[in-house]
Amino acid sequence: MLIVDAQVHIWSAGPPTNPSHRQITSYAAEECIRDMDAAGVNACLLHPPGWDPNSGKISEEAAAEYPNRFAILGNFPLDKPENRALIDTWKSRPGMLGLRYAFTQPHQADWMTDGTMDWLWPAAEKAGIPIALMASNYLPLVGRIAERHPGLKLLIDHYARVRDGTEIRRPCWHWRNTRTWRSNAPARPAIRITPTPIAIFTSTPSRSSRPSGRSAASGVPTSPACRARGSNA
């Protein structure tokens, strides 16, 4: 079975600002490959992290050097109008499959609601570029975007769990029963109106209690089901 880790960060400037990630100054492509080999992971999807301004560059370099191991959901600053032309050739970059926005930086906090991203939805739909979003707190809005743009592929990170929600550890195949998932239940119907958005299983290993494997990027125990569906970011 081909196992692809749905979300991994590599970086050259650290340590990460998020304490959930390895608190090391760098994590190179070669280290990631070593850890993937040890965990039985065939390939992974790189998500350049916001704490390293060079993460996009090193991710593209990794995808160019190891095209069978790495692909990318990248990003570019959306609050700079001159960057809009990048969408036309975005998928021509090494390993680039789409876009991903996590809204972890203060200046990005209102991008979903202040109009900054309004141009992106039709442009990405036209260009056939998928967009991953750490937007579980905006599910009704994401649902409306999906309804207006049925050809746009949208992915919701971390199985749409609420940020800063109360969590309990369970085997990840019971993820639908966690408090975190239930706490988002009132908003979940908003994303059922179209085939997308899709909630992806990223970050499940750190919620798993089955120590049958380890996430390539984080070293967190993970079950076989998690390894098949996505790793910890």
NUFIVEX-241180 format. One line per field, with one value per residue: residue number from 1; residue in one letter; z, y, x of N, C-alpha, C in turn. Coordinates in nm, 4 decimals, m for minus. Layout:
BEGIN
seq c(NUM, ...)
type c(a, ...)
n.z c(Z, ...)
n.y c(Y, ...)
n.x c(X, ...)
ca.z c(Z, ...)
ca.y c(Y, ...)
ca.x c(X, ...)
c.z c(Z, ...)
c.y c(Y, ...)
c.x c(X, ...)
//
This chain:
BEGIN
seq c(1, 2, 3, 4, 5, 6, 7, 8, 9, 10, 11, 12, 13, 14, 15, 16, 17, 18, 19, 20, 21, 22, 23, 24, 25, 26, 27, 28, 29, 30, 31, 32, 33, 34, 35, 36, 37, 38, 39, 40, 41, 42, 43, 44, 45, 46, 47, 48, 49, 50, 51, 52, 53, 54, 55, 56, 57, 58, 59, 60, 61, 62, 63, 64, 65, 66, 67, 68, 69, 70, 71, 72, 73, 74, 75, 76, 77, 78, 79, 80, 81, 82, 83, 84, 85, 86, 87, 88, 89, 90, 91, 92, 93, 94, 95, 96, 97, 98, 99, 100, 101, 102, 103, 104, 105, 106, 107, 108, 109, 110, 111, 112, 113, 114, 115, 116, 117, 118, 119, 120, 121, 122, 123, 124, 125, 126, 127, 128, 129, 130, 131, 132, 133, 134, 135, 136, 137, 138, 139, 140, 141, 142, 143, 144, 145, 146, 147, 148, 149, 150, 151, 152, 153, 154, 155, 156, 157, 158, 159, 160, 161, 162, 163, 164, 165, 166, 167, 168, 169, 170, 171, 172, 173, 174, 175, 176, 177, 178, 179, 180, 181, 182, 183, 184, 185, 186, 187, 188, 189, 190, 191, 192, 193, 194, 195, 196, 197, 198, 199, 200, 201, 202, 203, 204, 205, 206, 207, 208, 209, 210, 211, 212, 213, 214, 215, 216, 217, 218, 219, 220, 221, 222, 223, 224, 225, 226, 227, 228, 229, 230, 231, 232, 233)
type c(m, l, i, v, d, a, q, v, h, i, w, s, a, g, p, p, t, n, p, s, h, r, q, i, t, s, y, a, a, e, e, c, i, r, d, m, d, a, a, g, v, n, a, c, l, l, h, p, p, g, w, d, p, n, s, g, k, i, s, e, e, a, a, a, e, y, p, n, r, f, a, i, l, g, n, f, p, l, d, k, p, e, n, r, a, l, i, d, t, w, k, s, r, p, g, m, l, g, l, r, y, a, f, t, q, p, h, q, a, d, w, m, t, d, g, t, m, d, w, l, w, p, a, a, e, k, a, g, i, p, i, a, l, m, a, s, n, y, l, p, l, v, g, r, i, a, e, r, h, p, g, l, k, l, l, i, d, h, y, a, r, v, r, d, g, t, e, i, r, r, p, c, w, h, w, r, n, t, r, t, w, r, s, n, a, p, a, r, p, a, i, r, i, t, p, t, p, i, a, i, f, t, s, t, p, s, r, s, s, r, p, s, g, r, s, a, a, s, g, v, p, t, s, p, a, c, r, a, r, g, s, n, a)
n.z c(0.0000, m0.0873, 0.1079, 0.1943, 0.3582, 0.4674, 0.5533, 0.6176, 0.7625, 0.6620, 0.7583, 0.7830, 0.9556, 1.2839, 1.6334, 1.5807, 1.6160, 1.7159, 1.9844, 1.9560, 1.7582, 1.6692, 1.8622, 1.7310, 1.5520, 1.2785, 1.0174, 0.7840, 0.4362, 0.3910, 0.6477, 0.6909, 0.4951, 0.5966, 0.8332, 0.7259, 0.5882, 0.8044, 0.9229, 0.7325, 0.5348, 0.2159, 0.0692, 0.0952, 0.1578, 0.1476, 0.3572, 0.3609, 0.6494, 0.8449, 1.0239, 0.9199, 0.6928, 0.4675, 0.4008, 0.1847, m0.0331, 0.0349, 0.0384, m0.2303, m0.3389, m0.2225, m0.3394, m0.6038, m0.5970, m0.4894, m0.6343, m0.6208, m0.3611, m0.2424, m0.2587, m0.2832, m0.1027, m0.1368, m0.0664, m0.1063, m0.0358, 0.0055, 0.0439, m0.1156, m0.4032, m0.6369, m0.6448, m0.7538, m1.0125, m0.9903, m0.9670, m1.2161, m1.3090, m1.1051, m1.0578, m1.2093, m1.0710, m0.8973, m0.7871, m0.7037, m0.6040, m0.5174, m0.3020, 0.0360, 0.3288, 0.6558, 0.8359, 1.0616, 1.1290, 1.2723, 1.0912, 0.9058, 1.0103, 0.9539, 0.6884, 0.5668, 0.5985, 0.5422, 0.2758, 0.1504, 0.0359, m0.1575, m0.4368, m0.4905, m0.4881, m0.7341, m0.9156, m0.8504, m0.8929, m1.1707, m1.2578, m1.1721, m0.9202, m0.6139, m0.2769, 0.0481, 0.3786, 0.7045, 0.8518, 1.0300, 1.2040, 1.0427, 0.9059, 0.8070, 0.6285, 0.4546, 0.3450, 0.1982, 0.0109, m0.1261, m0.2393, m0.4167, m0.5884, m0.7438, m0.8833, m0.7485, m0.5569, m0.2232, 0.0858, 0.4249, 0.6929, 0.9479, 1.0079, 1.0368, 1.3015, 1.5861, 1.6501, 1.9367, 2.0815, 2.3364, 2.3945, 2.3818, 2.4115, 2.1840, 2.0033, 1.6596, 1.4725, 1.5868, 1.5511, 1.4943, 1.7254, 1.9109, 2.1558, 2.0457, 1.7772, 1.8064, 1.9150, 1.7015, 1.5672, 1.5223, 1.3110, 1.1076, 0.9103, 0.7222, 0.5406, 0.3855, 0.1531, m0.1016, m0.3078, m0.2254, 0.0462, 0.1715, 0.4667, 0.5922, 0.7284, 0.8659, 1.1387, 1.3039, 1.4271, 1.6664, 1.8252, 1.8676, 2.0526, 2.0052, 1.9922, 1.7412, 1.5409, 1.4004, 1.3414, 1.0536, 1.0516, 1.3096, 1.5086, 1.6681, 1.8281, 1.6224, 1.4740, 1.2361, 1.0756, 1.0901, 0.9726, 0.7119, 0.6409, 0.7068, 0.8601, 1.1599, 1.1645)
n.y c(m0.1202, 0.2176, 0.4781, 0.8020, 1.0837, 1.3372, 1.5935, 1.7664, 1.9569, 2.1139, 2.2944, 2.5723, 2.7706, 2.8148, 2.7751, 2.6224, 2.8330, 2.7288, 2.5261, 2.2631, 2.1466, 1.9947, 2.1237, 2.2368, 2.3843, 2.3458, 2.1367, 1.9232, 1.8210, 1.5761, 1.4682, 1.4360, 1.2431, 1.0302, 0.9822, 0.9234, 0.6858, 0.5205, 0.5042, 0.3814, 0.5330, 0.6408, 0.8824, 1.2403, 1.5336, 1.8529, 2.1327, 2.4499, 2.6121, 2.8943, 3.0121, 3.0174, 3.2136, 3.1236, 2.8840, 2.8143, 2.8213, 2.6225, 2.4024, 2.3796, 2.3282, 2.0793, 1.9250, 1.9369, 1.7997, 1.5534, 1.4225, 1.2029, 1.1750, 1.4095, 1.6495, 1.9623, 2.1863, 2.5042, 2.8594, 3.2108, 3.5637, 3.7024, 3.9543, 4.1324, 4.2907, 4.2672, 4.0073, 3.8510, 3.7565, 3.5309, 3.3073, 3.2052, 3.0559, 2.8883, 2.6068, 2.5232, 2.5325, 2.3545, 2.0482, 2.1536, 2.1382, 2.2791, 2.5231, 2.6415, 2.7795, 2.8867, 3.0898, 3.1730, 3.3883, 3.7183, 3.9274, 3.7899, 3.7119, 3.8046, 3.7539, 3.5757, 3.7023, 3.9757, 4.0415, 4.0037, 3.7540, 3.7217, 3.7416, 3.5155, 3.2739, 3.2440, 3.2630, 3.0483, 2.8404, 2.8569, 2.8059, 2.5485, 2.4873, 2.3394, 2.4326, 2.4310, 2.4869, 2.6102, 2.6428, 2.5846, 2.7339, 2.8833, 2.7507, 2.7817, 2.9983, 2.8859, 2.6896, 2.8466, 2.9586, 2.7277, 2.6598, 2.8704, 2.8328, 2.5704, 2.4218, 2.4449, 2.3016, 2.2375, 2.1946, 2.1107, 2.1566, 1.9286, 1.7635, 1.9414, 2.0222, 2.2270, 2.5121, 2.5416, 2.3921, 2.1811, 1.8718, 1.5136, 1.2164, 0.9545, 0.6410, 0.6983, 0.6137, 0.6523, 0.9135, 1.0657, 1.0701, 1.2293, 1.4916, 1.7284, 1.7129, 1.6918, 1.9407, 2.1059, 2.0393, 2.1890, 2.3566, 2.1894, 2.0916, 2.2946, 2.2455, 2.0361, 2.0663, 2.0448, 1.8383, 1.9164, 2.1286, 1.9046, 1.7371, 1.6753, 1.4258, 1.5296, 1.5789, 1.3807, 1.1733, 1.2819, 1.2737, 1.0131, 0.7044, 0.4714, 0.3153, 0.2197, 0.3006, 0.5748, 0.9204, 1.0683, 1.3341, 1.4320, 1.2456, 1.1461, 0.8994, 0.6836, 0.5269, 0.2507, 0.3230, 0.6006, 0.6504, 0.5963, 0.8019, 1.0574, 1.2723, 1.4212, 1.7730)
n.x c(0.0837, 0.0530, 0.1686, 0.1116, 0.2088, 0.0066, 0.0675, 0.3511, 0.6117, 0.9123, 1.2067, 1.4350, 1.4894, 1.4427, 1.3611, 1.0284, 0.7411, 0.5118, 0.4507, 0.3751, 0.5174, 0.8334, 1.0898, 1.3308, 1.6050, 1.6217, 1.4924, 1.5629, 1.5205, 1.6482, 1.6587, 1.3899, 1.3264, 1.4754, 1.3291, 1.0792, 1.1395, 1.2001, 0.9514, 0.7998, 0.6773, 0.5923, 0.5915, 0.5440, 0.3434, 0.4449, 0.4011, 0.4819, 0.5953, 0.4803, 0.6586, 0.9127, 1.0663, 1.1972, 1.0883, 0.9248, 1.1001, 1.2930, 1.1286, 1.0513, 1.3013, 1.3518, 1.1480, 1.2270, 1.4701, 1.4022, 1.1751, 1.0026, 0.9418, 0.8496, 0.5872, 0.4072, 0.1956, 0.1798, 0.2260, 0.1602, 0.1955, m0.1173, m0.2069, m0.0819, m0.1340, 0.0186, 0.0991, m0.0958, m0.0779, 0.0746, m0.0804, m0.1383, 0.0776, 0.1358, 0.1317, 0.3391, 0.5701, 0.8350, 0.7166, 0.4721, 0.1405, m0.0794, m0.2375, m0.2035, m0.3369, m0.2924, m0.3394, m0.1951, m0.0404, m0.0509, m0.1293, m0.2738, m0.5085, m0.7693, m0.8122, m0.9943, m1.2343, m1.2208, m1.2138, m0.9715, m0.9156, m1.1050, m1.0689, m0.9243, m1.0706, m1.2349, m1.0214, m0.8490, m1.0259, m1.0648, m0.8030, m0.7649, m0.6572, m0.6150, m0.7097, m0.6003, m0.7149, m0.6759, m0.9266, m1.1346, m1.2840, m1.4376, m1.6385, m1.9146, m1.8751, m1.6865, m1.8468, m2.0301, m1.8568, m1.7793, m2.0219, m2.0651, m1.8546, m1.8356, m1.6467, m1.4129, m1.1604, m1.1548, m0.9894, m1.0088, m0.8066, m0.6852, m0.9052, m1.1172, m1.1309, m1.1979, m1.0053, m0.8019, m0.9776, m1.1254, m0.9720, m0.9635, m0.7696, m0.7922, m0.8003, m0.7282, m0.9165, m1.1550, m1.2168, m1.4423, m1.5807, m1.4573, m1.4339, m1.3483, m1.4205, m1.7010, m1.7508, m1.7537, m1.9771, m2.2251, m2.1554, m2.0766, m2.2701, m2.2657, m2.0657, m2.1452, m2.2757, m2.1722, m1.9502, m1.6966, m1.5964, m1.3378, m1.2654, m0.9529, m0.7271, m0.5083, m0.2833, m0.3858, m0.2212, m0.1151, m0.3320, m0.3789, m0.3892, m0.2611, 0.0376, 0.1659, 0.3248, 0.5180, 0.4858, 0.6243, 0.7222, 0.6961, 0.7473, 0.5491, 0.3464, 0.1499, m0.1339, m0.1864, m0.4053, m0.4039, m0.1574, m0.2136, m0.3745, m0.2890, m0.0501, 0.0914, 0.1228)
ca.z c(0.0000, m0.0901, 0.2220, 0.1735, 0.4723, 0.4095, 0.5942, 0.6835, 0.7503, 0.6756, 0.7803, 0.8020, 1.0580, 1.3926, 1.6404, 1.5475, 1.7132, 1.7723, 2.0677, 1.9191, 1.6632, 1.7222, 1.8962, 1.6781, 1.4667, 1.1380, 0.9850, 0.6416, 0.3530, 0.4112, 0.7767, 0.6720, 0.4221, 0.6931, 0.9236, 0.6477, 0.5644, 0.9301, 0.9534, 0.6228, 0.4581, 0.0816, 0.0200, 0.1789, 0.1048, 0.2284, 0.3815, 0.4136, 0.7707, 0.8506, 1.1095, 0.8446, 0.5671, 0.3569, 0.3929, 0.0494, m0.1176, 0.0636, m0.0013, m0.3739, m0.3626, m0.1850, m0.4396, m0.7262, m0.5799, m0.4559, m0.6862, m0.5861, m0.2164, m0.1948, m0.3344, m0.2001, m0.1004, m0.1009, m0.0404, m0.1331, 0.0336, m0.0663, 0.0675, m0.2099, m0.5325, m0.7441, m0.6436, m0.8105, m1.1371, m0.9606, m0.9767, m1.3529, m1.3306, m0.9742, m1.0613, m1.2858, m0.9771, m0.8634, m0.6902, m0.6529, m0.6343, m0.4794, m0.2035, 0.1713, 0.4174, 0.7939, 0.9093, 1.1924, 1.1554, 1.3097, 0.9791, 0.8229, 1.0902, 0.8974, 0.5430, 0.5222, 0.6137, 0.5072, 0.1306, 0.0958, m0.0407, m0.2483, m0.5747, m0.5040, m0.5125, m0.8785, m0.9877, m0.8285, m0.9600, m1.3140, m1.2815, m1.1250, m0.8078, m0.4846, m0.1661, 0.1839, 0.4719, 0.8467, 0.8637, 1.0971, 1.2708, 0.9403, 0.8208, 0.7282, 0.5196, 0.3579, 0.2751, 0.0989, m0.0960, m0.2039, m0.3153, m0.5261, m0.6780, m0.7369, m0.9429, m0.6638, m0.4600, m0.0924, 0.1888, 0.5583, 0.7712, 1.0819, 1.0097, 1.0722, 1.4453, 1.6290, 1.7112, 2.0814, 2.1429, 2.4351, 2.3284, 2.4559, 2.3265, 2.1517, 1.8769, 1.5616, 1.3933, 1.6550, 1.5505, 1.4901, 1.8587, 2.0036, 2.1958, 1.9547, 1.6582, 1.8436, 1.9435, 1.5755, 1.5029, 1.4679, 1.1866, 1.0078, 0.7946, 0.6244, 0.4390, 0.3230, 0.0403, m0.2263, m0.2866, m0.1476, 0.0971, 0.2320, 0.5896, 0.5815, 0.8555, 0.9190, 1.2839, 1.3838, 1.5138, 1.7993, 1.9010, 1.8736, 2.1700, 1.9634, 1.9568, 1.6463, 1.4396, 1.4355, 1.2362, 0.9951, 1.0819, 1.4489, 1.6031, 1.7557, 1.8018, 1.5305, 1.4359, 1.0912, 1.0073, 1.0790, 0.8774, 0.5772, 0.6142, 0.7275, 0.9774, 1.2356, 1.0891)
ca.y c(0.0000, 0.3457, 0.5642, 0.9408, 1.1713, 1.4488, 1.7257, 1.7697, 2.0797, 2.1194, 2.4343, 2.6049, 2.8753, 2.7789, 2.6687, 2.6604, 2.9145, 2.6432, 2.4269, 2.1276, 2.0952, 1.9716, 2.2486, 2.2314, 2.5008, 2.3119, 2.0004, 1.9227, 1.7202, 1.4476, 1.4173, 1.3934, 1.1164, 0.9299, 0.9497, 0.8556, 0.5488, 0.4470, 0.4862, 0.3138, 0.6310, 0.6482, 1.0199, 1.3343, 1.6625, 1.9584, 2.2570, 2.5436, 2.6743, 3.0393, 3.0658, 3.0237, 3.2862, 3.0512, 2.7490, 2.7884, 2.7961, 2.4936, 2.2989, 2.3622, 2.2626, 1.9389, 1.8595, 1.9253, 1.7005, 1.4235, 1.4364, 1.0887, 1.1749, 1.5337, 1.7451, 2.0824, 2.2849, 2.6236, 2.9811, 3.3397, 3.6683, 3.7406, 4.0955, 4.2121, 4.2729, 4.2303, 3.8632, 3.7785, 3.6920, 3.4045, 3.1970, 3.1516, 2.9608, 2.8326, 2.4630, 2.4940, 2.5291, 2.2163, 1.9745, 2.2304, 2.0833, 2.3680, 2.6276, 2.6160, 2.8954, 2.8488, 3.2101, 3.1712, 3.5161, 3.8187, 4.0051, 3.7030, 3.6653, 3.8442, 3.7368, 3.5058, 3.7832, 4.1177, 4.0581, 3.9775, 3.6297, 3.7108, 3.7215, 3.3879, 3.1613, 3.2228, 3.2452, 2.9113, 2.7518, 2.8613, 2.7476, 2.4113, 2.4810, 2.3109, 2.5185, 2.3796, 2.5969, 2.5826, 2.7361, 2.5185, 2.8351, 2.9575, 2.6512, 2.8334, 3.0780, 2.7936, 2.6279, 2.9411, 2.9682, 2.6044, 2.6647, 2.9666, 2.7886, 2.4241, 2.3599, 2.4712, 2.1963, 2.2927, 2.0985, 2.1692, 2.0911, 1.8718, 1.7134, 2.0514, 2.0387, 2.3661, 2.5574, 2.5633, 2.3192, 2.0796, 1.7454, 1.3936, 1.1239, 0.8285, 0.5898, 0.7958, 0.5709, 0.7011, 1.0594, 1.1302, 1.0726, 1.3128, 1.6156, 1.8364, 1.7044, 1.7243, 2.0828, 2.1755, 1.9785, 2.2808, 2.4194, 2.0911, 2.0820, 2.3992, 2.2000, 1.9148, 2.1014, 2.0125, 1.7356, 1.9776, 2.0938, 1.7762, 1.7459, 1.5783, 1.3666, 1.5791, 1.5980, 1.2740, 1.0942, 1.3400, 1.2435, 0.8685, 0.6368, 0.3437, 0.3366, 0.1179, 0.3616, 0.7113, 1.0187, 1.0991, 1.4677, 1.4746, 1.1432, 1.1195, 0.7685, 0.6860, 0.3967, 0.2283, 0.3990, 0.7382, 0.6592, 0.5911, 0.9158, 1.1884, 1.2785, 1.5443, 1.8792)
ca.x c(0.0000, 0.1233, 0.1361, 0.1537, 0.1840, m0.0677, 0.1157, 0.4817, 0.6899, 1.0576, 1.2404, 1.5763, 1.4969, 1.3546, 1.2621, 0.8915, 0.6681, 0.4079, 0.5186, 0.3353, 0.6151, 0.9672, 1.1566, 1.4666, 1.6288, 1.6022, 1.4521, 1.5939, 1.4565, 1.7139, 1.6134, 1.2520, 1.3310, 1.5208, 1.2203, 0.9760, 1.1841, 1.1880, 0.8091, 0.7323, 0.6009, 0.6501, 0.6037, 0.4687, 0.3017, 0.5055, 0.3288, 0.5820, 0.5429, 0.4881, 0.7657, 1.0381, 1.0438, 1.2599, 1.0336, 0.8771, 1.2161, 1.3548, 1.0337, 1.0642, 1.4296, 1.3359, 1.0647, 1.3059, 1.5752, 1.3433, 1.0390, 0.9193, 0.9167, 0.7887, 0.5072, 0.3906, 0.0875, 0.2545, 0.1502, 0.2230, 0.1201, m0.2385, m0.2376, m0.0039, m0.2011, 0.1109, 0.1204, m0.2087, m0.0369, 0.1414, m0.1749, m0.1421, 0.1872, 0.1683, 0.1554, 0.4606, 0.6824, 0.8716, 0.6367, 0.3588, 0.0094, m0.1873, m0.2126, m0.2497, m0.3301, m0.3205, m0.3809, m0.1298, 0.0262, m0.1518, m0.1813, m0.3566, m0.6220, m0.8983, m0.8122, m1.1146, m1.3556, m1.2054, m1.2080, m0.8378, m0.9129, m1.2199, m1.0256, m0.8551, m1.1607, m1.2589, m0.8953, m0.8034, m1.1215, m1.0336, m0.6710, m0.7616, m0.5632, m0.6783, m0.6704, m0.6201, m0.7385, m0.6952, m1.0392, m1.2458, m1.3662, m1.5114, m1.7034, m2.0269, m1.8214, m1.6281, m1.9586, m2.0828, m1.7568, m1.7906, m2.1472, m2.0480, m1.7475, m1.8428, m1.5294, m1.2969, m1.1312, m1.1206, m0.9542, m1.0081, m0.7020, m0.7020, m1.0434, m1.2077, m1.1464, m1.1960, m0.8802, m0.8036, m1.0874, m1.0915, m0.9466, m0.9309, m0.6949, m0.8555, m0.7490, m0.7737, m1.0309, m1.2747, m1.2060, m1.5735, m1.6376, m1.3828, m1.4996, m1.3107, m1.5060, m1.8385, m1.7649, m1.7748, m2.0921, m2.3247, m2.1099, m2.0401, m2.3592, m2.2362, m1.9715, m2.1961, m2.3615, m2.1054, m1.8472, m1.5901, m1.4640, m1.3102, m1.1865, m0.8450, m0.6890, m0.3823, m0.2708, m0.4457, m0.1335, m0.0978, m0.4532, m0.3935, m0.3335, m0.2052, 0.1786, 0.2088, 0.4076, 0.5533, 0.4742, 0.7549, 0.7720, 0.6871, 0.7841, 0.4361, 0.2896, 0.0373, m0.1858, m0.1813, m0.5094, m0.3566, m0.0467, m0.2695, m0.4619, m0.2301, 0.0345, 0.0905, 0.1892)
c.z c(0.0000, 0.0266, 0.1977, 0.2940, 0.4196, 0.4486, 0.6736, 0.6621, 0.7472, 0.6876, 0.8026, 0.9088, 1.1660, 1.5245, 1.6056, 1.6575, 1.7791, 1.8537, 2.0375, 1.8224, 1.7328, 1.7456, 1.8610, 1.5762, 1.3188, 1.1253, 0.8338, 0.5690, 0.3780, 0.5457, 0.7664, 0.5988, 0.5138, 0.7831, 0.8503, 0.6232, 0.6897, 0.9638, 0.8442, 0.5412, 0.3233, 0.0347, 0.1131, 0.1040, 0.1979, 0.2360, 0.4393, 0.5350, 0.7760, 0.9326, 1.0359, 0.7117, 0.4459, 0.3314, 0.2536, m0.0437, m0.0915, 0.0305, m0.1520, m0.4100, m0.3308, m0.2901, m0.5710, m0.7152, m0.5548, m0.5038, m0.6533, m0.4376, m0.1695, m0.3016, m0.2359, m0.2135, m0.0486, m0.0721, m0.0885, m0.0666, m0.0491, m0.0513, m0.0182, m0.3498, m0.6444, m0.7498, m0.7149, m0.9393, m1.1129, m0.9805, m1.1133, m1.3768, m1.2034, m0.9814, m1.1496, m1.1961, m0.9374, m0.7550, m0.6472, m0.7008, m0.6022, m0.3779, m0.0661, 0.2567, 0.5562, 0.8811, 1.0497, 1.2270, 1.1832, 1.1904, 0.8865, 0.8882, 1.0262, 0.7469, 0.4908, 0.5182, 0.5669, 0.3575, 0.0681, 0.0037, m0.1466, m0.3925, m0.5983, m0.5426, m0.6610, m0.9564, m0.9727, m0.8944, m1.1093, m1.3448, m1.2367, m1.0098, m0.6782, m0.3769, m0.0348, 0.2798, 0.6142, 0.8918, 0.9316, 1.1713, 1.1729, 0.8524, 0.7466, 0.6093, 0.4119, 0.2784, 0.1682, m0.0188, m0.1863, m0.2910, m0.4350, m0.6299, m0.6780, m0.7992, m0.8611, m0.5621, m0.3309, 0.0059, 0.3232, 0.6439, 0.9006, 1.1086, 1.0687, 1.2220, 1.4823, 1.6893, 1.8592, 2.1501, 2.2463, 2.3641, 2.4280, 2.3598, 2.3103, 2.0305, 1.7627, 1.4771, 1.4634, 1.6522, 1.5480, 1.6295, 1.9556, 2.0382, 2.0978, 1.8319, 1.6936, 1.8654, 1.8168, 1.5044, 1.4493, 1.3353, 1.0749, 0.8900, 0.6867, 0.5156, 0.3731, 0.1939, m0.0946, m0.1996, m0.2165, m0.0659, 0.1599, 0.3574, 0.5856, 0.7191, 0.9090, 1.0684, 1.3667, 1.4684, 1.6541, 1.8847, 1.9184, 2.0002, 2.1343, 1.9162, 1.8590, 1.5349, 1.4823, 1.3145, 1.1852, 1.0435, 1.2296, 1.5490, 1.6998, 1.7257, 1.7149, 1.4985, 1.2860, 1.0162, 0.9883, 0.9747, 0.7340, 0.5407, 0.6402, 0.8579, 1.0519, 1.1633, 1.1598)
c.y c(0.1249, 0.4315, 0.7022, 1.0223, 1.3019, 1.5858, 1.7135, 1.9066, 2.0459, 2.2665, 2.4508, 2.7106, 2.8439, 2.8267, 2.7161, 2.7434, 2.8359, 2.5330, 2.2832, 2.0634, 2.0732, 2.1040, 2.2386, 2.3434, 2.4718, 2.1660, 1.9887, 1.8099, 1.5824, 1.3850, 1.3645, 1.2592, 1.0029, 0.8856, 0.8816, 0.7103, 0.4640, 0.4155, 0.4129, 0.4047, 0.6523, 0.7901, 1.1116, 1.4623, 1.7702, 2.0790, 2.3553, 2.6196, 2.8242, 3.0934, 3.0796, 3.0941, 3.2176, 2.9156, 2.7158, 2.7505, 2.6580, 2.3778, 2.2738, 2.2946, 2.1137, 1.8631, 1.8413, 1.8142, 1.5606, 1.4208, 1.3192, 1.0833, 1.2970, 1.5996, 1.8563, 2.1412, 2.4126, 2.7432, 3.1015, 3.4473, 3.7160, 3.8879, 4.1882, 4.1919, 4.2287, 4.0797, 3.7848, 3.7056, 3.5571, 3.2852, 3.1296, 3.0456, 2.8847, 2.6853, 2.4242, 2.4919, 2.3838, 2.1576, 2.0398, 2.1724, 2.1790, 2.4708, 2.5829, 2.7410, 2.8556, 2.9664, 3.2160, 3.3015, 3.6237, 3.8933, 3.9227, 3.6708, 3.6945, 3.8225, 3.6696, 3.5968, 3.9270, 4.1441, 4.0268, 3.8569, 3.6203, 3.6837, 3.5809, 3.2747, 3.1415, 3.1992, 3.1028, 2.8107, 2.7440, 2.7897, 2.6018, 2.3898, 2.4527, 2.4062, 2.4483, 2.4977, 2.5435, 2.6771, 2.6722, 2.6161, 2.9155, 2.8634, 2.7033, 2.9173, 2.9887, 2.7235, 2.7185, 2.9574, 2.8458, 2.6047, 2.7579, 2.9195, 2.6358, 2.3526, 2.3763, 2.3591, 2.2593, 2.1789, 2.1708, 2.0899, 2.0300, 1.8290, 1.8149, 2.0667, 2.1865, 2.4001, 2.5832, 2.4937, 2.2204, 1.9459, 1.6331, 1.2997, 0.9947, 0.7721, 0.6691, 0.7471, 0.6022, 0.8536, 1.1281, 1.1431, 1.1638, 1.4383, 1.7274, 1.8346, 1.7424, 1.8742, 2.1641, 2.1263, 2.0795, 2.3434, 2.3197, 2.0814, 2.1855, 2.3527, 2.0698, 1.9434, 2.0687, 1.9013, 1.7882, 2.0882, 1.9555, 1.7997, 1.6371, 1.5430, 1.4168, 1.6041, 1.4863, 1.1969, 1.1505, 1.3239, 1.0930, 0.8119, 0.5041, 0.3622, 0.2323, 0.1748, 0.5015, 0.8007, 1.0571, 1.2325, 1.4948, 1.3724, 1.1094, 0.9810, 0.7778, 0.5445, 0.3764, 0.3084, 0.5430, 0.7491, 0.6579, 0.7185, 1.0520, 1.1988, 1.4092, 1.6502, 1.9226)
c.x c(0.0869, 0.0759, 0.1963, 0.1124, 0.1253, m0.0159, 0.2445, 0.5441, 0.8383, 1.0943, 1.3898, 1.5971, 1.3947, 1.4127, 1.1216, 0.8266, 0.5560, 0.4745, 0.4788, 0.4338, 0.7491, 1.0381, 1.3054, 1.4819, 1.6093, 1.5609, 1.4582, 1.5222, 1.5157, 1.6758, 1.4704, 1.2458, 1.3758, 1.4065, 1.1050, 1.0135, 1.1670, 1.0425, 0.7337, 0.6427, 0.6688, 0.6784, 0.5267, 0.4395, 0.3551, 0.4138, 0.4298, 0.5278, 0.5683, 0.6024, 0.8977, 1.0147, 1.1053, 1.1965, 0.9791, 0.9903, 1.2749, 1.2599, 1.0415, 1.1962, 1.4211, 1.2552, 1.1395, 1.4096, 1.5197, 1.1971, 0.9473, 0.8844, 0.8386, 0.7018, 0.4700, 0.2503, 0.1511, 0.1651, 0.2291, 0.1380, 0.0015, m0.2721, m0.1530, m0.0612, m0.1082, 0.1356, 0.0109, m0.1724, 0.0302, 0.0491, m0.1697, m0.0352, 0.2238, 0.2061, 0.2736, 0.5843, 0.7119, 0.7821, 0.5077, 0.2255, m0.1044, m0.1411, m0.2618, m0.2300, m0.3774, m0.3620, m0.3200, m0.0593, m0.0790, m0.2112, m0.2703, m0.4904, m0.7573, m0.9076, m0.9396, m1.2364, m1.3421, m1.1929, m1.0742, m0.8366, m1.0227, m1.1796, m0.9717, m0.9500, m1.1892, m1.1305, m0.8436, m0.8973, m1.0906, m0.9027, m0.6609, m0.6655, m0.6401, m0.6258, m0.7021, m0.6275, m0.7442, m0.8065, m1.1587, m1.3358, m1.4506, m1.5928, m1.8266, m1.9802, m1.7602, m1.7384, m2.0169, m1.9870, m1.7661, m1.9155, m2.1347, m1.9476, m1.7406, m1.7235, m1.4031, m1.2788, m1.0810, m1.0943, m0.9506, m0.9103, m0.7545, m0.8462, m1.1423, m1.2286, m1.1307, m1.0612, m0.9011, m0.9204, m1.0379, m1.0771, m0.9312, m0.8600, m0.7742, m0.7836, m0.8095, m0.8892, m1.1622, m1.2810, m1.3402, m1.6349, m1.5634, m1.4611, m1.4703, m1.3982, m1.6485, m1.8559, m1.7847, m1.8995, m2.1935, m2.2846, m2.0879, m2.1376, m2.3304, m2.1425, m2.0164, m2.2713, m2.3017, m2.0044, m1.7229, m1.6547, m1.4579, m1.2274, m1.0802, m0.7907, m0.5557, m0.3941, m0.3322, m0.3466, m0.1164, m0.2227, m0.4724, m0.3298, m0.2691, m0.0616, 0.2314, 0.2945, 0.4424, 0.5398, 0.6123, 0.8090, 0.7832, 0.7358, 0.6729, 0.3814, 0.1654, m0.0074, m0.1726, m0.2862, m0.4680, m0.2477, m0.0985, m0.3426, m0.4012, m0.1572, 0.0159, 0.1715, 0.3144)
//
